[in-house]
């Protein structure tokens, strides 16, 4: 009985930890620090991005921030629901693990929004916008 309980406990703990694991998106290259080895240039941007005025860059960054907050809120709300289901799955009925949604689609949207935000932030710096 004890070995069986130990096996089940180990499985539950491992599945709890592995179910939440995701890789972080790549960090943007370092262009602005004192130790930066790469200088920011026009080749780092799409030609259509270079045509954007500073005021429009600021507006797009603001809209992206709002969208990121909305996506983060949806992910957080879903996370709370998934944690409740996970606890119930551990304590009551193991197949409930199948109900948990890792929100991979929302996380992918968040990554795209962050990548665009990084690009616009660099463009803002490159154009010396203030």
N, CA, C and O atoms as a GROMACS GRO file, in nm:
protein
  520
    1UNK      N    1   0.082  -0.120   0.000
    1UNK     CA    2   0.000   0.000   0.000
    1UNK      C    3   0.086   0.126   0.000
    1UNK      O    4   0.056   0.222  -0.070
    2UNK      N    5   0.193   0.126   0.079
    2UNK     CA    6   0.278   0.244   0.086
    2UNK      C    7   0.351   0.271  -0.045
    2UNK      O    8   0.364   0.386  -0.087
    3UNK      N    9   0.398   0.166  -0.109
    3UNK     CA   10   0.466   0.182  -0.237
    3UNK      C   11   0.369   0.238  -0.341
    3UNK      O   12   0.406   0.324  -0.421
    4UNK      N   13   0.248   0.189  -0.340
    4UNK     CA   14   0.147   0.237  -0.434
    4UNK      C   15   0.118   0.384  -0.409
    4UNK      O   16   0.108   0.462  -0.504
    5UNK      N   17   0.104   0.424  -0.283
    5UNK     CA   18   0.079   0.564  -0.249
    5UNK      C   19   0.198   0.651  -0.291
    5UNK      O   20   0.179   0.762  -0.342
    6UNK      N   21   0.320   0.601  -0.269
    6UNK     CA   22   0.440   0.675  -0.306
    6UNK      C   23   0.447   0.694  -0.458
    6UNK      O   24   0.483   0.801  -0.506
    7UNK      N   25   0.413   0.591  -0.532
    7UNK     CA   26   0.414   0.598  -0.678
    7UNK      C   27   0.312   0.699  -0.727
    7UNK      O   28   0.341   0.781  -0.814
    8UNK      N   29   0.193   0.694  -0.672
    8UNK     CA   30   0.087   0.788  -0.711
    8UNK      C   31   0.126   0.930  -0.674
    8UNK      O   32   0.106   1.021  -0.754
    9UNK      N   33   0.180   0.949  -0.556
    9UNK     CA   34   0.221   1.084  -0.512
    9UNK      C   35   0.328   1.141  -0.605
    9UNK      O   36   0.323   1.258  -0.642
   10UNK      N   37   0.424   1.058  -0.641
   10UNK     CA   38   0.531   1.102  -0.731
   10UNK      C   39   0.474   1.141  -0.867
   10UNK      O   40   0.512   1.244  -0.924
   11UNK      N   41   0.383   1.060  -0.918
   11UNK     CA   42   0.320   1.090  -1.047
   11UNK      C   43   0.243   1.221  -1.041
   11UNK      O   44   0.253   1.303  -1.132
   12UNK      N   45   0.168   1.241  -0.935
   12UNK     CA   46   0.087   1.363  -0.921
   12UNK      C   47   0.177   1.485  -0.913
   12UNK      O   48   0.150   1.586  -0.977
   13UNK      N   49   0.283   1.478  -0.836
   13UNK     CA   50   0.375   1.592  -0.823
   13UNK      C   51   0.444   1.623  -0.956
   13UNK      O   52   0.456   1.739  -0.995
   14UNK      N   53   0.490   1.518  -1.025
   14UNK     CA   54   0.558   1.538  -1.153
   14UNK      C   55   0.463   1.598  -1.256
   14UNK      O   56   0.501   1.689  -1.329
   15UNK      N   57   0.342   1.547  -1.263
   15UNK     CA   58   0.248   1.600  -1.361
   15UNK      C   59   0.207   1.743  -1.326
   15UNK      O   60   0.181   1.823  -1.416
   16UNK      N   61   0.202   1.775  -1.199
   16UNK     CA   62   0.170   1.913  -1.158
   16UNK      C   63   0.278   2.009  -1.204
   16UNK      O   64   0.249   2.118  -1.253
   17UNK      N   65   0.402   1.969  -1.187
   17UNK     CA   66   0.513   2.057  -1.224
   17UNK      C   67   0.530   2.066  -1.376
   17UNK      O   68   0.553   2.175  -1.429
   18UNK      N   69   0.521   1.955  -1.444
   18UNK     CA   70   0.543   1.953  -1.588
   18UNK      C   71   0.429   2.018  -1.665
   18UNK      O   72   0.450   2.070  -1.774
   19UNK      N   73   0.309   2.015  -1.610
   19UNK     CA   74   0.194   2.073  -1.678
   19UNK      C   75   0.204   2.223  -1.694
   19UNK      O   76   0.141   2.280  -1.784
   20UNK      N   77   0.280   2.288  -1.610
   20UNK     CA   78   0.291   2.434  -1.612
   20UNK      C   79   0.415   2.482  -1.686
   20UNK      O   80   0.429   2.602  -1.709
   21UNK      N   81   0.503   2.393  -1.724
   21UNK     CA   82   0.630   2.434  -1.782
   21UNK      C   83   0.614   2.480  -1.927
   21UNK      O   84   0.559   2.409  -2.011
   22UNK      N   85   0.662   2.599  -1.953
   22UNK     CA   86   0.670   2.651  -2.089
   22UNK      C   87   0.803   2.723  -2.103
   22UNK      O   88   0.860   2.770  -2.004
   23UNK      N   89   0.852   2.732  -2.223
   23UNK     CA   90   0.977   2.804  -2.245
   23UNK      C   91   0.948   2.952  -2.260
   23UNK      O   92   0.843   2.992  -2.311
   24UNK      N   93   1.039   3.032  -2.215
   24UNK     CA   94   1.026   3.177  -2.229
   24UNK      C   95   1.063   3.217  -2.371
   24UNK      O   96   1.147   3.153  -2.434
   25UNK      N   97   1.000   3.322  -2.422
   25UNK     CA   98   1.038   3.368  -2.556
   25UNK      C   99   1.181   3.422  -2.554
   25UNK      O  100   1.233   3.461  -2.450
   26UNK      N  101   1.244   3.423  -2.671
   26UNK     CA  102   1.380   3.473  -2.682
   26UNK      C  103   1.386   3.621  -2.645
   26UNK      O  104   1.296   3.699  -2.679
   27UNK      N  105   1.491   3.659  -2.577
   27UNK     CA  106   1.511   3.800  -2.546
   27UNK      C  107   1.560   3.872  -2.672
   27UNK      O  108   1.631   3.813  -2.753
   28UNK      N  109   1.522   3.998  -2.687
   28UNK     CA  110   1.573   4.072  -2.804
   28UNK      C  111   1.724   4.095  -2.789
   28UNK      O  112   1.778   4.092  -2.678
   29UNK      N  113   1.789   4.118  -2.900
   29UNK     CA  114   1.933   4.146  -2.897
   29UNK      C  115   1.959   4.274  -2.821
   29UNK      O  116   1.874   4.363  -2.814
   30UNK      N  117   2.077   4.284  -2.763
   30UNK     CA  118   2.116   4.400  -2.683
   30UNK      C  119   2.177   4.506  -2.774
   30UNK      O  120   2.287   4.489  -2.827
   31UNK      N  121   2.105   4.615  -2.791
   31UNK     CA  122   2.154   4.725  -2.872
   31UNK      C  123   2.186   4.850  -2.790
   31UNK      O  124   2.256   4.938  -2.838
   32UNK      N  125   2.134   4.857  -2.668
   32UNK     CA  126   2.140   4.983  -2.597
   32UNK      C  127   2.226   4.988  -2.474
   32UNK      O  128   2.249   5.096  -2.420
   33UNK      N  129   2.276   4.875  -2.426
   33UNK     CA  130   2.354   4.880  -2.302
   33UNK      C  131   2.497   4.925  -2.331
   33UNK      O  132   2.539   4.935  -2.446
   34UNK      N  133   2.569   4.952  -2.225
   34UNK     CA  134   2.707   4.996  -2.236
   34UNK      C  135   2.792   4.888  -2.304
   34UNK      O  136   2.884   4.919  -2.379
   35UNK      N  137   2.760   4.762  -2.276
   35UNK     CA  138   2.838   4.650  -2.330
   35UNK      C  139   2.786   4.599  -2.464
   35UNK      O  140   2.831   4.495  -2.513
   36UNK      N  141   2.692   4.668  -2.524
   36UNK     CA  142   2.632   4.621  -2.650
   36UNK      C  143   2.738   4.610  -2.758
   36UNK      O  144   2.815   4.704  -2.781
   37UNK      N  145   2.742   4.495  -2.823
   37UNK     CA  146   2.839   4.472  -2.930
   37UNK      C  147   2.780   4.505  -3.066
   37UNK      O  148   2.853   4.518  -3.164
   38UNK      N  149   2.649   4.520  -3.073
   38UNK     CA  150   2.580   4.546  -3.199
   38UNK      C  151   2.516   4.684  -3.191
   38UNK      O  152   2.449   4.716  -3.092
   39UNK      N  153   2.534   4.764  -3.292
   39UNK     CA  154   2.471   4.896  -3.298
   39UNK      C  155   2.343   4.887  -3.379
   39UNK      O  156   2.335   4.814  -3.478
   40UNK      N  157   2.245   4.962  -3.336
   40UNK     CA  158   2.115   4.964  -3.402
   40UNK      C  159   2.126   5.040  -3.534
   40UNK      O  160   2.180   5.151  -3.538
   41UNK      N  161   2.074   4.980  -3.641
   41UNK     CA  162   2.078   5.045  -3.773
   41UNK      C  163   1.951   5.017  -3.851
   41UNK      O  164   1.865   4.941  -3.806
   42UNK      N  165   1.940   5.078  -3.966
   42UNK     CA  166   1.821   5.061  -4.049
   42UNK      C  167   1.798   4.916  -4.088
   42UNK      O  168   1.684   4.874  -4.108
   43UNK      N  169   1.905   4.840  -4.098
   43UNK     CA  170   1.892   4.699  -4.136
   43UNK      C  171   1.820   4.615  -4.030
   43UNK      O  172   1.783   4.500  -4.058
   44UNK      N  173   1.800   4.670  -3.912
   44UNK     CA  174   1.731   4.597  -3.806
   44UNK      C  175   1.579   4.610  -3.814
   44UNK      O  176   1.507   4.552  -3.734
   45UNK      N  177   1.530   4.687  -3.912
   45UNK     CA  178   1.387   4.713  -3.922
   45UNK      C  179   1.337   4.687  -4.063
   45UNK      O  180   1.412   4.694  -4.160
   46UNK      N  181   1.209   4.656  -4.071
   46UNK     CA  182   1.143   4.646  -4.201
   46UNK      C  183   1.131   4.787  -4.259
   46UNK      O  184   1.119   4.884  -4.184
   47UNK      N  185   1.133   4.799  -4.390
   47UNK     CA  186   1.123   4.932  -4.452
   47UNK      C  187   0.991   5.000  -4.417
   47UNK      O  188   0.985   5.122  -4.403
   48UNK      N  189   0.885   4.920  -4.403
   48UNK     CA  190   0.755   4.980  -4.367
   48UNK      C  191   0.758   5.036  -4.224
   48UNK      O  192   0.691   5.135  -4.195
   49UNK      N  193   0.836   4.974  -4.136
   49UNK     CA  194   0.847   5.025  -4.000
   49UNK      C  195   0.925   5.156  -3.997
   49UNK      O  196   0.894   5.245  -3.918
   50UNK      N  197   1.026   5.168  -4.080
   50UNK     CA  198   1.107   5.289  -4.083
   50UNK      C  199   1.027   5.412  -4.125
   50UNK      O  200   1.065   5.525  -4.095
   51UNK      N  201   0.917   5.390  -4.195
   51UNK     CA  202   0.834   5.501  -4.242
   51UNK      C  203   0.736   5.551  -4.136
   51UNK      O  204   0.672   5.654  -4.155
   52UNK      N  205   0.725   5.480  -4.025
   52UNK     CA  206   0.629   5.518  -3.920
   52UNK      C  207   0.683   5.639  -3.845
   52UNK      O  208   0.799   5.642  -3.804
   53UNK      N  209   0.597   5.739  -3.826
   53UNK     CA  210   0.634   5.860  -3.753
   53UNK      C  211   0.640   5.831  -3.603
   53UNK      O  212   0.576   5.738  -3.553
   54UNK      N  213   0.718   5.911  -3.532
   54UNK     CA  214   0.736   5.892  -3.388
   54UNK      C  215   0.602   5.890  -3.312
   54UNK      O  216   0.583   5.808  -3.223
   55UNK      N  217   0.512   5.979  -3.347
   55UNK     CA  218   0.383   5.987  -3.281
   55UNK      C  219   0.303   5.858  -3.303
   55UNK      O  220   0.236   5.809  -3.212
   56UNK      N  221   0.312   5.804  -3.422
   56UNK     CA  222   0.242   5.678  -3.453
   56UNK      C  223   0.305   5.560  -3.380
   56UNK      O  224   0.235   5.468  -3.338
   57UNK      N  225   0.438   5.563  -3.365
   57UNK     CA  226   0.504   5.457  -3.289
   57UNK      C  227   0.454   5.457  -3.145
   57UNK      O  228   0.423   5.352  -3.089
   58UNK      N  229   0.446   5.576  -3.086
   58UNK     CA  230   0.397   5.588  -2.948
   58UNK      C  231   0.254   5.538  -2.937
   58UNK      O  232   0.219   5.471  -2.840
   59UNK      N  233   0.171   5.570  -3.035
   59UNK     CA  234   0.032   5.524  -3.034
   59UNK      C  235   0.023   5.372  -3.046
   59UNK      O  236  -0.057   5.308  -2.976
   60UNK      N  237   0.103   5.315  -3.134
   60UNK     CA  238   0.103   5.170  -3.150
   60UNK      C  239   0.152   5.101  -3.023
   60UNK      O  240   0.098   4.997  -2.984
   61UNK      N  241   0.254   5.157  -2.959
   61UNK     CA  242   0.304   5.100  -2.834
   61UNK      C  243   0.198   5.103  -2.726
   61UNK      O  244   0.184   5.008  -2.648
   62UNK      N  245   0.122   5.210  -2.722
   62UNK     CA  246   0.014   5.222  -2.624
   62UNK      C  247  -0.094   5.117  -2.648
   62UNK      O  248  -0.142   5.053  -2.554
   63UNK      N  249  -0.133   5.100  -2.774
   63UNK     CA  250  -0.234   4.999  -2.807
   63UNK      C  251  -0.184   4.858  -2.779
   63UNK      O  252  -0.259   4.773  -2.730
   64UNK      N  253  -0.057   4.833  -2.809
   64UNK     CA  254   0.001   4.701  -2.780
   64UNK      C  255   0.000   4.673  -2.630
   64UNK      O  256  -0.029   4.561  -2.588
   65UNK      N  257   0.031   4.774  -2.551
   65UNK     CA  258   0.031   4.757  -2.405
   65UNK      C  259  -0.108   4.720  -2.356
   65UNK      O  260  -0.123   4.633  -2.270
   66UNK      N  261  -0.210   4.785  -2.410
   66UNK     CA  262  -0.348   4.754  -2.373
   66UNK      C  263  -0.384   4.611  -2.412
   66UNK      O  264  -0.445   4.538  -2.333
   67UNK      N  265  -0.346   4.571  -2.533
   67UNK     CA  266  -0.373   4.433  -2.578
   67UNK      C  267  -0.298   4.332  -2.492
   67UNK      O  268  -0.353   4.226  -2.460
   68UNK      N  269  -0.174   4.362  -2.455
   68UNK     CA  270  -0.098   4.272  -2.371
   68UNK      C  271  -0.163   4.255  -2.234
   68UNK      O  272  -0.169   4.144  -2.181
   69UNK      N  273  -0.213   4.364  -2.178
   69UNK     CA  274  -0.281   4.356  -2.049
   69UNK      C  275  -0.408   4.272  -2.058
   69UNK      O  276  -0.439   4.197  -1.965
   70UNK      N  277  -0.482   4.285  -2.168
   70UNK     CA  278  -0.603   4.205  -2.187
   70UNK      C  279  -0.570   4.056  -2.197
   70UNK      O  280  -0.637   3.973  -2.136
   71UNK      N  281  -0.466   4.024  -2.273
   71UNK     CA  282  -0.426   3.884  -2.289
   71UNK      C  283  -0.374   3.829  -2.156
   71UNK      O  284  -0.407   3.716  -2.118
   72UNK      N  285  -0.293   3.909  -2.086
   72UNK     CA  286  -0.242   3.865  -1.955
   72UNK      C  287  -0.356   3.840  -1.858
   72UNK      O  288  -0.352   3.744  -1.780
   73UNK      N  289  -0.458   3.924  -1.860
   73UNK     CA  290  -0.573   3.908  -1.773
   73UNK      C  291  -0.648   3.778  -1.805
   73UNK      O  292  -0.689   3.706  -1.714
   74UNK      N  293  -0.665   3.750  -1.934
   74UNK     CA  294  -0.733   3.626  -1.974
   74UNK      C  295  -0.652   3.503  -1.932
   74UNK      O  296  -0.709   3.403  -1.888
   75UNK      N  297  -0.520   3.510  -1.946
   75UNK     CA  298  -0.434   3.398  -1.906
   75UNK      C  299  -0.442   3.378  -1.755
   75UNK      O  300  -0.451   3.265  -1.708
   76UNK      N  301  -0.438   3.486  -1.680
   76UNK     CA  302  -0.445   3.477  -1.534
   76UNK      C  303  -0.579   3.420  -1.488
   76UNK      O  304  -0.583   3.336  -1.398
   77UNK      N  305  -0.687   3.464  -1.551
   77UNK     CA  306  -0.820   3.413  -1.516
   77UNK      C  307  -0.829   3.263  -1.544
   77UNK      O  308  -0.882   3.186  -1.463
   78UNK      N  309  -0.777   3.222  -1.657
   78UNK     CA  310  -0.778   3.081  -1.693
   78UNK      C  311  -0.688   3.000  -1.599
   78UNK      O  312  -0.720   2.886  -1.565
   79UNK      N  313  -0.576   3.061  -1.557
   79UNK     CA  314  -0.483   2.993  -1.468
   79UNK      C  315  -0.551   2.960  -1.334
   79UNK      O  316  -0.532   2.851  -1.280
   80UNK      N  317  -0.628   3.054  -1.283
   80UNK     CA  318  -0.698   3.031  -1.157
   80UNK      C  319  -0.796   2.914  -1.172
   80UNK      O  320  -0.802   2.827  -1.086
   81UNK      N  321  -0.872   2.913  -1.281
   81UNK     CA  322  -0.965   2.802  -1.305
   81UNK      C  323  -0.891   2.670  -1.319
   81UNK      O  324  -0.935   2.567  -1.266
   82UNK      N  325  -0.779   2.672  -1.390
   82UNK     CA  326  -0.701   2.550  -1.409
   82UNK      C  327  -0.642   2.500  -1.278
   82UNK      O  328  -0.630   2.380  -1.256
   83UNK      N  329  -0.604   2.592  -1.189
   83UNK     CA  330  -0.551   2.551  -1.059
   83UNK      C  331  -0.659   2.482  -0.976
   83UNK      O  332  -0.632   2.384  -0.906
   84UNK      N  333  -0.780   2.534  -0.984
   84UNK     CA  334  -0.891   2.472  -0.911
   84UNK      C  335  -0.916   2.332  -0.965
   84UNK      O  336  -0.934   2.238  -0.888
   85UNK      N  337  -0.917   2.319  -1.096
   85UNK     CA  338  -0.937   2.187  -1.158
   85UNK      C  339  -0.822   2.093  -1.122
   85UNK      O  340  -0.843   1.975  -1.095
   86UNK      N  341  -0.699   2.147  -1.121
   86UNK     CA  342  -0.583   2.066  -1.086
   86UNK      C  343  -0.589   2.013  -0.945
   86UNK      O  344  -0.554   1.897  -0.920
   87UNK      N  345  -0.632   2.095  -0.853
   87UNK     CA  346  -0.646   2.051  -0.713
   87UNK      C  347  -0.754   1.944  -0.705
   87UNK      O  348  -0.736   1.843  -0.638
   88UNK      N  349  -0.866   1.967  -0.772
   88UNK     CA  350  -0.973   1.866  -0.772
   88UNK      C  351  -0.924   1.736  -0.836
   88UNK      O  352  -0.960   1.628  -0.790
   89UNK      N  353  -0.844   1.747  -0.941
   89UNK     CA  354  -0.792   1.626  -1.008
   89UNK      C  355  -0.700   1.550  -0.914
   89UNK      O  356  -0.703   1.427  -0.910
   90UNK      N  357  -0.619   1.621  -0.838
   90UNK     CA  358  -0.528   1.555  -0.745
   90UNK      C  359  -0.602   1.490  -0.629
   90UNK      O  360  -0.565   1.382  -0.583
   91UNK      N  361  -0.706   1.554  -0.582
   91UNK     CA  362  -0.774   1.506  -0.462
   91UNK      C  363  -0.891   1.412  -0.489
   91UNK      O  364  -0.918   1.322  -0.410
   92UNK      N  365  -0.960   1.434  -0.600
   92UNK     CA  366  -1.087   1.363  -0.620
   92UNK      C  367  -1.085   1.269  -0.740
   92UNK      O  368  -1.109   1.149  -0.727
   93UNK      N  369  -1.056   1.325  -0.858
   93UNK     CA  370  -1.078   1.250  -0.981
   93UNK      C  371  -0.968   1.283  -1.082
   93UNK      O  372  -0.974   1.387  -1.148
   94UNK      N  373  -0.869   1.197  -1.094
   94UNK     CA  374  -0.751   1.221  -1.176
   94UNK      C  375  -0.781   1.257  -1.322
   94UNK      O  376  -0.711   1.342  -1.377
   95UNK      N  377  -0.880   1.197  -1.389
   95UNK     CA  378  -0.906   1.235  -1.529
   95UNK      C  379  -0.944   1.381  -1.550
   95UNK      O  380  -0.949   1.428  -1.664
   96UNK      N  381  -0.969   1.454  -1.443
   96UNK     CA  382  -0.997   1.598  -1.460
   96UNK      C  383  -0.876   1.672  -1.518
   96UNK      O  384  -0.890   1.783  -1.569
   97UNK      N  385  -0.758   1.612  -1.510
   97UNK     CA  386  -0.639   1.674  -1.570
   97UNK      C  387  -0.660   1.701  -1.718
   97UNK      O  388  -0.600   1.793  -1.774
   98UNK      N  389  -0.744   1.622  -1.782
   98UNK     CA  390  -0.769   1.639  -1.925
   98UNK      C  391  -0.847   1.766  -1.957
   98UNK      O  392  -0.850   1.810  -2.071
   99UNK      N  393  -0.911   1.823  -1.856
   99UNK     CA  394  -0.992   1.943  -1.876
   99UNK      C  395  -0.907   2.070  -1.877
   99UNK      O  396  -0.950   2.173  -1.928
  100UNK      N  397  -0.789   2.062  -1.821
  100UNK     CA  398  -0.704   2.181  -1.808
  100UNK      C  399  -0.657   2.228  -1.945
  100UNK      O  400  -0.612   2.149  -2.028
  101UNK      N  401  -0.668   2.360  -1.965
  101UNK     CA  402  -0.625   2.424  -2.089
  101UNK      C  403  -0.501   2.507  -2.058
  101UNK      O  404  -0.505   2.596  -1.973
  102UNK      N  405  -0.391   2.480  -2.126
  102UNK     CA  406  -0.266   2.554  -2.102
  102UNK      C  407  -0.264   2.690  -2.172
  102UNK      O  408  -0.165   2.762  -2.161
  103UNK      N  409  -0.370   2.725  -2.241
  103UNK     CA  410  -0.380   2.854  -2.309
  103UNK      C  411  -0.264   2.880  -2.404
  103UNK      O  412  -0.213   2.992  -2.411
  104UNK      N  413  -0.224   2.778  -2.477
  104UNK     CA  414  -0.113   2.795  -2.570
  104UNK      C  415  -0.143   2.900  -2.677
  104UNK      O  416  -0.052   2.970  -2.721
  105UNK      N  417  -0.269   2.910  -2.719
  105UNK     CA  418  -0.304   3.010  -2.820
  105UNK      C  419  -0.290   3.152  -2.764
  105UNK      O  420  -0.239   3.240  -2.833
  106UNK      N  421  -0.334   3.174  -2.641
  106UNK     CA  422  -0.320   3.306  -2.580
  106UNK      C  423  -0.173   3.340  -2.555
  106UNK      O  424  -0.130   3.454  -2.572
  107UNK      N  425  -0.097   3.240  -2.515
  107UNK     CA  426   0.045   3.262  -2.489
  107UNK      C  427   0.120   3.294  -2.620
  107UNK      O  428   0.213   3.373  -2.620
  108UNK      N  429   0.078   3.232  -2.729
  108UNK     CA  430   0.138   3.261  -2.859
  108UNK      C  431   0.106   3.404  -2.902
  108UNK      O  432   0.191   3.475  -2.955
  109UNK      N  433  -0.018   3.447  -2.878
  109UNK     CA  434  -0.058   3.585  -2.909
  109UNK      C  435   0.025   3.681  -2.825
  109UNK      O  436   0.071   3.783  -2.875
  110UNK      N  437   0.043   3.648  -2.698
  110UNK     CA  438   0.123   3.732  -2.607
  110UNK      C  439   0.266   3.745  -2.657
  110UNK      O  440   0.324   3.853  -2.652
  111UNK      N  441   0.323   3.636  -2.706
  111UNK     CA  442   0.460   3.639  -2.758
  111UNK      C  443   0.470   3.728  -2.881
  111UNK      O  444   0.567   3.803  -2.895
  112UNK      N  445   0.371   3.720  -2.970
  112UNK     CA  446   0.371   3.804  -3.091
  112UNK      C  447   0.358   3.952  -3.054
  112UNK      O  448   0.428   4.037  -3.109
  113UNK      N  449   0.269   3.981  -2.958
  113UNK     CA  450   0.253   4.120  -2.914
  113UNK      C  451   0.382   4.173  -2.851
  113UNK      O  452   0.421   4.288  -2.874
  114UNK      N  453   0.448   4.089  -2.772
  114UNK     CA  454   0.572   4.131  -2.708
  114UNK      C  455   0.684   4.155  -2.810
  114UNK      O  456   0.761   4.249  -2.798
  115UNK      N  457   0.690   4.068  -2.910
  115UNK     CA  458   0.792   4.084  -3.014
  115UNK      C  459   0.771   4.214  -3.091
  115UNK      O  460   0.867   4.285  -3.121
  116UNK      N  461   0.646   4.245  -3.122
  116UNK     CA  462   0.616   4.370  -3.194
  116UNK      C  463   0.648   4.490  -3.105
  116UNK      O  464   0.700   4.591  -3.152
  117UNK      N  465   0.615   4.479  -2.978
  117UNK     CA  466   0.645   4.586  -2.883
  117UNK      C  467   0.795   4.610  -2.874
  117UNK      O  468   0.840   4.725  -2.870
  118UNK      N  469   0.873   4.503  -2.870
  118UNK     CA  470   1.019   4.516  -2.866
  118UNK      C  471   1.070   4.589  -2.991
  118UNK      O  472   1.156   4.676  -2.982
  119UNK      N  473   1.016   4.551  -3.108
  119UNK     CA  474   1.059   4.614  -3.233
  119UNK      C  475   1.027   4.762  -3.233
  119UNK      O  476   1.111   4.845  -3.270
  120UNK      N  477   0.906   4.797  -3.191
  120UNK     CA  478   0.866   4.938  -3.190
  120UNK      C  479   0.944   5.018  -3.086
  120UNK      O  480   0.976   5.135  -3.109
  121UNK      N  481   0.976   4.957  -2.974
  121UNK     CA  482   1.056   5.025  -2.872
  121UNK      C  483   1.196   5.055  -2.926
  121UNK      O  484   1.250   5.164  -2.904
  122UNK      N  485   1.254   4.959  -2.996
  122UNK     CA  486   1.386   4.982  -3.058
  122UNK      C  487   1.377   5.090  -3.167
  122UNK      O  488   1.466   5.175  -3.179
  123UNK      N  489   1.270   5.086  -3.244
  123UNK     CA  490   1.251   5.187  -3.350
  123UNK      C  491   1.236   5.326  -3.288
  123UNK      O  492   1.290   5.424  -3.341
  124UNK      N  493   1.165   5.335  -3.178
  124UNK     CA  494   1.146   5.461  -3.106
  124UNK      C  495   1.282   5.516  -3.064
  124UNK      O  496   1.308   5.636  -3.077
  125UNK      N  497   1.368   5.428  -3.014
  125UNK     CA  498   1.502   5.469  -2.972
  125UNK      C  499   1.588   5.506  -3.094
  125UNK      O  500   1.659   5.607  -3.092
  126UNK      N  501   1.580   5.425  -3.200
  126UNK     CA  502   1.659   5.448  -3.319
  126UNK      C  503   1.628   5.584  -3.381
  126UNK      O  504   1.718   5.653  -3.428
  127UNK      N  505   1.502   5.622  -3.382
  127UNK     CA  506   1.460   5.748  -3.444
  127UNK      C  507   1.475   5.866  -3.348
  127UNK      O  508   1.441   5.979  -3.383
  128UNK      N  509   1.526   5.839  -3.227
  128UNK     CA  510   1.542   5.944  -3.125
  128UNK      C  511   1.412   6.017  -3.095
  128UNK      O  512   1.408   6.139  -3.078
  129UNK      N  513   1.304   5.938  -3.089
  129UNK     CA  514   1.174   5.995  -3.055
  129UNK      C  515   1.173   6.027  -2.905
  129UNK      O  516   1.246   5.967  -2.826
  130UNK      N  517   1.090   6.123  -2.868
  130UNK     CA  518   1.082   6.155  -2.726
  130UNK      C  519   0.938   6.177  -2.684
  130UNK      O  520   0.912   6.205  -2.567
   0.00000   0.00000   0.00000
